[in-house]
Amino acid sequence: MSSAKRTILVTGAASGICKATAERLRSQGRRVISADLKGADIEADLGTAAGRSHMIERARELAPHGLDAVLAGAGIGNPAMPREIVTVNYFGALATLEGLQPLLARGHKPRAVLIASTAAFLPVDDRLVELCLAGDETAAVARAVASPERAYPSSKHAIARWLRKACIHSGPGPGSC
């Protein structure tokens, strides 16, 4: 299969770097399925469980034969939105990668890209990171609201840690990181 036939799902595709990436991929002949709050092929709020489920279900409908790549790029950096920072940047990204894994498994030479941030190296709220990694979204949100200045770097640190762990556990070979 040529790269021009590849189907790529991009979250956060209505703005910023993900919009530019989606446009570039389309200009190269790739089929791009965009996902974002508005103005995308899949309109879904990755900050909610219902939105995440909707995104995954619509992706199945739009790419029944599988995805060749996923770019999990949706994210929020506004410090006035600590709840959304955690629910989108960590739990939304995680749901995207885990939920679309079956579609990736059917793709041709599948790839997944996760956008983290150099902010992951800033001081973080260790408890918030641990709550994210433990999958406790309710407690993680409460912690982020109590510590909004650390929500963004903590969410990015947590997703980077999750990725490193997931890659180690997937082992070498097809489907590994």
Summary of the structure (lengths in Angstrom):
residues: 177
radius of gyration: 15.8
end to end distance: 21.3
largest distance: 49.7
contacts: 589
relative contact order: 0.14
helix: 55%
strand: 12%
